[in-house]
């Protein structure tokens, strides 16, 4: 299979979606599906990437993950984070490989290159109380790794940073920089426990995009306790800068204290997908790893395909079926959705290690 879908014609998308076994019990918003179908030509023209990085075990009936550590995530703080934001409580760091010392990162990366064909990695960590991550001691290691393995792709979660630090990341050899863009002061204050304004997030975006790195900002839909607040402003901020791609994720109440968050309505999420596709124009818009599971994920992923998003990390059951009925071509990559490693992998049956 080369990942080529069959172009849909005739009856409306909603009728056809209901014939997909994984989605037969899903409750779609008919008006939203109709609006997405009205923009079918825009979606059909965009090739779809299904990303299956090795952050976690993954397999559906349609797409399989890769058993190798081809693109792992490292945390320079282990599971520690000084902010302890309400939505995450540092739990998102748990699956990452701890690399508390620079020499640990160097040893682990070199071993994975040698034994498992490492293609690249994500460097992350918990923030200090100003939402900054101190990477300075790791830059010499990154420089050495890039010198010895020029094809190695390195992505980094920057948190808030300055132009000087952004230039230092670039000089060390970082390929892709990621940061969260928040569009509401109330969210920064109440959810992040952080006394910094929206303008500081835009300043970080400006500093990063002034470098030669590929910049892939993230927007967390429903970050304000599951409510939609500030997402439109965040989209406008991102649109003002030359980013490589925008990554959208959806808040996961699973990580939060019980009763503090609600799960955003999938149709509200889908409408933000359409808005992002419109505002970002021809730039990539991707659906990242973090989003609620179950039927919510199936609905959200279906909306992502129909809205014309360019990539989905760990696609849900039914996503390939929706790609087929909307006539979208697709390929699979065992890497973080924000960064390209190696050549494009054409389709499921020809994916190495799948």
Number of C-alpha atoms within 10 A of each C-alpha: 9 13 22 16 19 14 13 18 10 6 8 13 20 16 10 16 21 15 12 18 12 17 20 12 11 15 13 18 15 13 11 19 21 15 14 24 18 12 14 19 13 16 24 21 12 17 16 22 24 27 27 27 26 20 21 16 12 15 16 12 10 13 22 20 21 22 15 17 22 21 26 23 24 24 22 24 19 19 18 18 19 14 20 18 18 20 24 19 18 21 16 14 22 12 15 21 20 20 22 15 12 17 13 13 22 17 12 15 20 16 13 18 16 10 11 13 14 19 22 27 24 23 23 25 29 24 21 15 15 16 19 17 20 16 17 12 11 20 18 14 18 20 17 14 21 17 13 11 14 11 13 20 23 21 25 22 20 27 22 23 21 17 17 10 17 24 17 16 25 18 15 19 22 25 19 25 28 23 21 20 26 29 23 19 17 18 20 20 14 14 18 22 17 17 13 15 16 19 14 15 22 20 15 21 30 20 18 32 20 15 16 14 21 21 26 29 24 25 24 22 25 26 28 25 23 20 17 17 19 21 23 16 15 23 22 14 19 23 16 13 15 16 21 19 23 28 26 24 21 23 25 23 23 16 15 19 12 9 8 12 21 17 18 21 15 23 20 16 21 24 18 20 26 20 15 28 24 13 16 18 10 11 16 20 25 29 29 23 20 16 22 19 13 10 17 19 19 21 25 27 28 26 26 29 27 31 29 30 26 24 27 25 25 27 27 24 24 22 27 24 22 24 26 19 19 25 21 25 22 23 19 25 27 31 27 25 25 27 22 17 20 13 7 13 20 18 20 19 13 13 17 11 11 17
